[in-house]
């Protein structure tokens, strides 16, 4: 059984940084393309960042480009999201997800992310 567990969320002031981790168990993370998504209260879940199963390509939502960095450590079966220059509008529950799709990371539909974590809250105060 594949499980994803996020950690690292919390409360931070605007302009600050947080680093999220997503630990995968049950199967090697190298099997999957990985993505980070977020959902703010009253809003739909949105894509934040993705990394291909090889780690060779990444893709970011325009709203976080230049501020967030996604990375993976296959040896530790973990995916990371480094978030810098945080803004109040980044406040949301952040989820990591895994996809079997080995195509271009920016073309993977949300429906093809088949495993999801439980989410971690990120709150950015102004």
Secondary structure, DSSP 8 states (H G I E B T S, - for coil): --EEEEE--EEEETT--EEEEEEEESS-GGGSEEEEEEE-TTS--EEEEEE-TTSS-EEE-TTTTTTEEEEEEGGGTEEEEEE-S--GGG-EEEEEEEE---S-GGG--GGGEEEE---EEEEEE-
